[in-house]
C-alpha cells in the first residue's frame, strides 16, 4: 500500500524540480520517487561494498581495475 510523505524543499530545489517536471512531462511524485529509488540503491551498494572490502583486499583486489582484470 503506497504511503504519503511530506517534505520541505528549499526554494531553489523546488524551482529545479519544477523545471524537470515540465521538461519530462512527469509528476513531482514520479521524479522524487525515481530519485529516492536511485539513492536507496546507491546506499545499498555502498553498504555491500563496505562489507566485502576486507575480503577483496585480502585477495589483493584494491582498485576497480584489479577487479576488472580478475573478472576478465
N, C-alpha and C positions, 0 to 999 in steps of 0.2 A: 504494500500500500504506500503510495507516494506521501511524503511529508512536506511540510512547508517550513521554510527558514526565512527569517527576516534579517537582512544585513544593512549596514550603513556604509556608504561609499563616499570617499572624498569627491568633491565636485568634478575635478579633472578626470578621475576614473569613470564617473558617470557619463561625462561627455564622450570619452573614448569608447565606452560601452555602446552608447547611442550610435556612434559612427559605425561601429562594427555591425550592430543590429541592422542598420539601414543598408549597409554595403552587402551584407549576406542575406538580406531578406529573411532574417531569423528572429525568434523571440529572445528577450533577455534571458528567460529561463533556459532556453536551449544553449545559448552562448556560455552562460555561467555554469550550467551542468557539464558541458564539454570541458571547460577549463578545470573544473573541480575533478572530473574523472581523470584528466591528464595529470593533475597534481597528485592525486592519490596513487596513481600508477607509478609515478616517479618516486614517491616516498617509499612504496613497497619495494621497488628496485633497489633504492639506496639501502634499505634495511637488510635486504637479502645479500647485497654486495658486502655490507659490513660483517655479516655473519660468516660468509665464505672466504673473506680476505685472508684470514690466518692460514687456512688450508692451501690457498693459492700461493701465498708467499712461501710456505713450507716446500712447495714443489718448484719454486724458482719463477713463478709467474707473477711478475711485479707490474708490468705495463700491459696495456691493451695489445700492443704489438707482440709481446710474449705469448699472449693467449691466441692471437690470430695465427702465429707461427705453429703453435701446438695443434690447433684445430685443423689447419690446412693440410 
